[in-house]
């Protein structure tokens, strides 16, 4: 008996995404993003930084509007991520920046126990439907 899971039922790796309905895209599994960290995913051609915090899951645009830093590589503290290039702080729940242009946020849902879904793109910077 094989331990392989058929491709049709497997969650995608974080380098690929799979559209499951008109609003949400499957981007990976809960175990792909350790608690307190972020990972970059691609959903509908958009680079998104996905974060796993003790209280919620968050998704924001992956690139810092200030200098193009990779936000998924930033330091996460509570619901804030710090850009690794120039220490600009972004609120993961609202997209607001500490002095400067905000980032777009994207709804996140956990379904089937361990599948992570993201809904890109939100309409405007700072807009969000839900983040649980």
C-alpha positions as CSV (number, residue, x, y, z in Angstrom):
1,X,0.0,0.0,0.0
2,X,1.4,3.4,-1.0
3,X,1.7,6.4,1.4
4,X,1.3,8.8,-1.5
5,X,-1.7,11.1,-1.4
6,X,-3.4,11.6,-4.8
7,X,-2.6,15.0,-6.2
8,X,-6.2,16.0,-6.5
9,X,-6.7,15.9,-2.7
10,X,-3.4,17.2,-1.6
11,X,-3.0,20.8,-0.4
12,X,-0.6,22.8,-2.6
13,X,2.9,23.7,-1.5
14,X,3.5,27.3,-0.5
15,X,4.9,27.9,-4.0
16,X,1.6,27.2,-5.7
17,X,-2.0,27.9,-5.1
18,X,-5.3,26.4,-6.1
19,X,-8.5,28.4,-6.6
20,X,-11.3,26.5,-4.8
21,X,-14.2,29.0,-5.4
22,X,-14.7,32.6,-6.6
23,X,-13.5,34.1,-3.4
24,X,-10.8,31.9,-1.8
25,X,-7.6,30.3,-3.0
26,X,-6.0,27.3,-1.2
27,X,-2.4,28.3,-0.5
28,X,-1.1,25.6,1.8
29,X,-1.5,23.8,5.1
30,X,-1.3,25.1,8.7
31,X,1.9,23.2,9.3
32,X,3.6,25.1,6.5
33,X,3.7,28.3,8.6
34,X,5.2,27.9,12.1
35,X,3.6,29.9,14.9
36,X,5.1,33.4,15.1
37,X,6.4,33.4,11.6
38,X,5.4,34.4,8.0
39,X,5.7,32.8,4.6
40,X,5.3,34.2,1.1
41,X,2.6,32.6,-1.0
42,X,1.3,33.3,-4.5
43,X,-2.5,33.6,-5.0
44,X,-4.0,34.7,-8.3
45,X,-0.6,35.9,-9.4
46,X,-0.2,38.2,-6.4
47,X,2.6,37.8,-3.8
48,X,1.1,37.6,-0.3
49,X,2.8,37.4,3.1
50,X,0.9,34.9,5.3
51,X,1.4,35.1,9.1
52,X,0.5,32.7,11.9
53,X,0.2,34.5,15.2
54,X,-1.1,33.1,18.6
55,X,-4.4,34.8,18.1
56,X,-5.1,34.7,14.3
57,X,-3.9,34.2,10.8
58,X,-3.2,37.3,8.7
59,X,-2.4,38.0,5.0
60,X,-1.0,41.2,3.6
61,X,0.8,42.1,0.4
62,X,4.3,40.6,0.5
63,X,6.2,43.7,-0.5
64,X,6.9,46.7,1.6
65,X,5.8,49.9,-0.2
66,X,8.7,51.8,1.3
67,X,11.7,50.0,-0.1
68,X,10.4,46.7,-1.5
69,X,11.4,44.6,1.5
70,X,10.1,41.0,1.9
71,X,7.5,41.4,4.6
72,X,7.1,37.6,5.1
73,X,10.7,37.6,6.4
74,X,10.0,40.4,8.9
75,X,9.8,40.0,12.7
76,X,6.3,39.3,13.9
77,X,5.2,40.5,17.4
78,X,1.5,40.2,18.3
79,X,-0.3,41.6,15.2
80,X,2.6,43.7,13.9
81,X,5.3,42.8,11.3
82,X,8.5,44.7,11.0
83,X,10.0,45.1,7.6
84,X,13.4,43.5,7.6
85,X,15.0,46.3,5.4
86,X,14.1,49.5,7.2
87,X,12.1,48.7,10.4
88,X,8.8,50.0,9.1
89,X,6.0,48.5,11.2
90,X,2.7,47.2,9.7
91,X,-0.4,46.3,11.5
92,X,-1.4,42.8,10.2
93,X,-5.1,43.4,11.0
94,X,-5.5,46.7,9.3
95,X,-2.5,47.1,6.9
96,X,-1.7,50.5,8.5
97,X,2.0,51.5,8.5
98,X,4.0,53.4,11.1
99,X,4.4,56.5,9.0
100,X,3.9,55.8,5.4
101,X,1.8,53.9,2.8
102,X,-0.3,51.0,4.1
103,X,-0.3,47.5,2.6
104,X,-3.4,45.7,1.3
105,X,-4.8,43.0,3.6
106,X,-6.5,39.8,2.5
107,X,-9.0,37.6,4.2
108,X,-7.7,34.3,5.5
109,X,-9.7,31.2,6.4
110,X,-8.7,27.8,7.8
111,X,-11.0,25.0,6.4
112,X,-11.0,21.3,6.7
113,X,-8.9,21.5,9.9
114,X,-5.6,22.4,8.2
115,X,-6.0,24.0,4.8
116,X,-5.2,27.7,4.5
117,X,-7.3,29.8,2.1
118,X,-6.6,33.4,1.1
119,X,-8.9,35.8,-0.8
120,X,-6.8,38.1,-3.0
121,X,-7.0,40.9,-3.8
122,X,-9.0,43.0,-1.4
123,X,-10.5,46.2,-2.9
124,X,-8.4,48.8,-1.2
125,X,-5.4,49.1,1.2
126,X,-6.6,48.3,4.7
127,X,-9.8,46.5,3.6
128,X,-10.5,43.1,5.1
129,X,-13.4,40.7,5.3
130,X,-12.2,38.4,8.1
131,X,-9.1,36.9,9.5
132,X,-9.7,33.7,11.4
